């Protein structure tokens, strides 16, 4: 299964985080649980790890290779 590109934006910020996930449904469920519990979502990239307060997530976009919006949570 191909990885799915994900863009995460935060409330009150122009900052956008990008990552890739293997399973869109599993990722969405994990984020929803973290929002409810007040947990942190961790992204690992070439520069290290970034912790995102899940309750500060404004939107999540799933995009295809052409960077066109496919679906998301707002």
VOVEX-785765 format. One record per residue: residue number from 1; residue in one letter; x, y, z of N, C-alpha, C in turn. Coordinates in Angstrom, 3 decimals, padded with zeros to 6 digits. Layout:
<vexmars>
[vexmar NUM, a, [X, Y, Z], [X, Y, Z], [X, Y, Z]]
...
</vexmars>
This chain:
<vexmars>
[vexmar 1, x, [000.847, -001.186, 000.000], [000.000, 000.000, 000.000], [000.890, 001.245, 000.000]]
[vexmar 2, x, [000.549, 002.210, -000.836], [001.326, 003.445, -000.930], [001.046, 004.346, 000.264]]
[vexmar 3, x, [002.047, 005.094, 000.624], [001.874, 006.052, 001.720], [001.014, 007.217, 001.249]]
[vexmar 4, x, [000.260, 007.792, 002.187], [-000.622, 008.920, 001.907], [-000.006, 010.177, 002.520]]
[vexmar 5, x, [000.150, 011.231, 001.715], [000.682, 012.494, 002.196], [-000.394, 013.222, 002.995]]
[vexmar 6, x, [000.008, 013.767, 004.151], [-000.919, 014.447, 005.048], [-000.368, 015.821, 005.408]]
[vexmar 7, x, [-001.229, 016.834, 005.392], [-000.872, 018.175, 005.849], [-001.711, 018.490, 007.074]]
[vexmar 8, x, [-001.054, 018.934, 008.151], [-001.731, 019.261, 009.400], [-001.518, 020.735, 009.685]]
[vexmar 9, x, [-002.616, 021.485, 009.852], [-002.484, 022.895, 010.222], [-003.025, 023.084, 011.635]]
[vexmar 10, x, [-002.508, 024.117, 012.321], [-002.851, 024.357, 013.713], [-003.706, 025.612, 013.865]]
[vexmar 11, x, [-004.501, 025.640, 014.924], [-005.324, 026.800, 015.238], [-004.455, 028.034, 015.449]]
[vexmar 12, x, [-004.860, 029.154, 014.882], [-004.171, 030.416, 015.112], [-002.755, 030.474, 014.580]]
[vexmar 13, x, [-002.429, 029.616, 013.628], [-001.064, 029.582, 013.110], [-001.089, 029.333, 011.607]]
[vexmar 14, x, [-000.128, 029.915, 010.924], [000.028, 029.657, 009.496], [000.927, 028.444, 009.272]]
[vexmar 15, x, [001.477, 027.912, 010.369], [002.385, 026.773, 010.288], [001.631, 025.537, 009.816]]
[vexmar 16, x, [002.272, 024.778, 008.937], [001.690, 023.547, 008.420], [002.730, 022.448, 008.520]]
[vexmar 17, x, [002.323, 021.310, 009.048], [003.220, 020.171, 009.179], [002.832, 019.126, 008.153]]
[vexmar 18, x, [003.841, 018.473, 007.570], [003.574, 017.443, 006.582], [004.195, 016.135, 007.020]]
[vexmar 19, x, [003.474, 015.068, 006.748], [003.968, 013.735, 007.052], [003.311, 012.767, 006.080]]
[vexmar 20, x, [003.653, 011.508, 006.184], [003.028, 010.472, 005.375], [002.537, 009.382, 006.301]]
[vexmar 21, x, [001.398, 008.793, 005.960], [000.817, 007.721, 006.768], [000.552, 006.516, 005.871]]
[vexmar 22, x, [000.552, 005.339, 006.503], [000.284, 004.105, 005.773], [-001.205, 003.829, 005.626]]
[vexmar 23, x, [-001.973, 004.185, 006.651], [-003.390, 003.844, 006.692], [-004.193, 005.078, 007.115]]
[vexmar 24, x, [-004.951, 005.629, 006.193], [-005.698, 006.865, 006.439], [-006.728, 006.695, 007.557]]
[vexmar 25, x, [-007.456, 005.590, 007.576], [-008.479, 005.364, 008.600], [-007.844, 005.217, 009.979]]
[vexmar 26, x, [-006.753, 004.478, 010.063], [-006.056, 004.296, 011.342], [-005.517, 005.629, 011.851]]
[vexmar 27, x, [-004.925, 006.422, 010.960], [-004.394, 007.735, 011.315], [-005.511, 008.646, 011.837]]
[vexmar 28, x, [-006.634, 008.682, 011.111], [-007.758, 009.527, 011.502], [-008.290, 009.131, 012.877]]
[vexmar 29, x, [-008.429, 007.843, 013.118], [-008.899, 007.364, 014.420], [-007.918, 007.758, 015.527]]
[vexmar 30, x, [-006.613, 007.600, 015.262], [-005.593, 007.962, 016.249], [-005.665, 009.450, 016.594]]
[vexmar 31, x, [-005.801, 010.304, 015.586], [-005.875, 011.749, 015.820], [-007.126, 012.096, 016.624]]
[vexmar 32, x, [-008.258, 011.520, 016.266], [-009.500, 011.793, 016.995], [-009.377, 011.393, 018.467]]
[vexmar 33, x, [-008.746, 010.247, 018.742], [-008.535, 009.809, 020.126], [-007.597, 010.754, 020.872]]
[vexmar 34, x, [-006.551, 011.219, 020.190], [-005.610, 012.151, 020.819], [-006.273, 013.490, 021.127]]
[vexmar 35, x, [-007.146, 013.948, 020.249], [-007.864, 015.197, 020.493], [-008.738, 015.052, 021.739]]
[vexmar 36, x, [-009.459, 013.948, 021.841], [-010.341, 013.721, 022.992], [-009.574, 013.596, 024.298]]
[vexmar 37, x, [-008.393, 012.981, 024.258], [-007.629, 012.749, 025.484], [-006.652, 013.881, 025.806]]
[vexmar 38, x, [-006.516, 014.841, 024.885], [-005.564, 015.934, 025.107], [-004.125, 015.503, 024.877]]
[vexmar 39, x, [-003.934, 014.477, 024.058], [-002.603, 013.928, 023.820], [-001.802, 014.683, 022.777]]
[vexmar 40, x, [-000.580, 014.213, 022.587], [000.347, 014.775, 021.612], [000.472, 013.826, 020.427]]
[vexmar 41, x, [000.557, 014.401, 019.225], [000.840, 013.619, 018.024], [002.278, 013.916, 017.634]]
[vexmar 42, x, [003.063, 012.874, 017.442], [004.487, 013.029, 017.144], [004.765, 012.741, 015.681]]
[vexmar 43, x, [005.510, 013.663, 015.053], [005.940, 013.520, 013.662], [007.462, 013.441, 013.672]]
[vexmar 44, x, [007.990, 012.489, 012.930], [009.439, 012.344, 012.814], [009.838, 012.713, 011.387]]
[vexmar 45, x, [010.847, 013.592, 011.273], [011.358, 013.953, 009.954], [012.880, 013.962, 009.983]]
[vexmar 46, x, [013.500, 014.454, 008.929], [014.961, 014.466, 008.836], [015.624, 015.317, 009.910]]
[vexmar 47, x, [014.907, 016.316, 010.432], [015.459, 017.217, 011.439], [015.226, 016.741, 012.866]]
[vexmar 48, x, [014.425, 015.698, 013.052], [014.139, 015.198, 014.396], [012.666, 014.901, 014.564]]
[vexmar 49, x, [012.168, 015.098, 015.801], [010.767, 014.842, 016.091], [010.053, 016.130, 016.490]]
[vexmar 50, x, [008.784, 016.205, 016.114], [007.955, 017.361, 016.440], [006.720, 016.843, 017.157]]
[vexmar 51, x, [006.410, 017.407, 018.318], [005.203, 017.048, 019.056], [004.131, 018.098, 018.831]]
[vexmar 52, x, [002.957, 017.666, 018.421], [001.843, 018.570, 018.165], [000.760, 018.301, 019.201]]
[vexmar 53, x, [000.330, 019.339, 019.910], [-000.796, 019.219, 020.820], [-002.035, 018.965, 019.956]]
[vexmar 54, x, [-002.587, 017.767, 020.044], [-003.683, 017.376, 019.157], [-004.897, 018.289, 019.279]]
[vexmar 55, x, [-005.116, 018.878, 020.439], [-006.262, 019.770, 020.603], [-006.088, 021.085, 019.846]]
[vexmar 56, x, [-004.882, 021.365, 019.356], [-004.627, 022.580, 018.592], [-004.693, 022.356, 017.081]]
[vexmar 57, x, [-005.046, 021.137, 016.676], [-005.157, 020.849, 015.242], [-006.404, 021.525, 014.691]]
[vexmar 58, x, [-006.194, 022.324, 013.658], [-007.299, 023.024, 012.992], [-007.842, 022.184, 011.847]]
[vexmar 59, x, [-006.951, 021.641, 011.024], [-007.407, 020.841, 009.892], [-006.348, 019.824, 009.500]]
[vexmar 60, x, [-006.828, 018.784, 008.836], [-005.966, 017.738, 008.306], [-006.381, 017.535, 006.859]]
[vexmar 61, x, [-005.412, 017.571, 005.965], [-005.703, 017.361, 004.545], [-004.921, 016.163, 004.044]]
[vexmar 62, x, [-005.597, 015.287, 003.312], [-004.952, 014.176, 002.634], [-004.810, 014.591, 001.178]]
[vexmar 63, x, [-003.612, 014.533, 000.642], [-003.374, 014.999, -000.726], [-002.735, 013.905, -001.565]]
[vexmar 64, x, [-002.956, 013.985, -002.876], [-002.336, 013.026, -003.779], [-001.004, 013.585, -004.273]]
[vexmar 65, x, [-000.367, 012.880, -005.179], [000.967, 013.270, -005.648], [001.001, 014.645, -006.310]]
[vexmar 66, x, [-000.118, 015.083, -006.880], [-000.154, 016.380, -007.551], [-000.435, 017.508, -006.574]]
[vexmar 67, x, [-000.506, 017.173, -005.264], [-000.755, 018.143, -004.194], [-002.172, 018.689, -004.246]]
[vexmar 68, x, [-003.067, 017.964, -004.896], [-004.474, 018.343, -004.960], [-005.186, 017.769, -003.739]]
[vexmar 69, x, [-006.029, 018.564, -003.092], [-006.762, 018.123, -001.900], [-007.671, 016.963, -002.266]]
[vexmar 70, x, [-007.580, 015.880, -001.472], [-008.419, 014.714, -001.690], [-009.557, 014.660, -000.687]]
[vexmar 71, x, [-009.207, 014.760, 000.595], [-010.212, 014.718, 001.660], [-009.553, 015.226, 002.926]]
[vexmar 72, x, [-010.333, 015.509, 003.963], [-009.721, 015.953, 005.208], [-010.730, 016.227, 006.284]]
[vexmar 73, x, [-010.218, 016.553, 007.446], [-011.029, 016.921, 008.597], [-010.851, 018.404, 008.821]]
[vexmar 74, x, [-011.927, 019.125, 008.993], [-011.828, 020.556, 009.296], [-012.692, 020.845, 010.497]]
</vexmars>
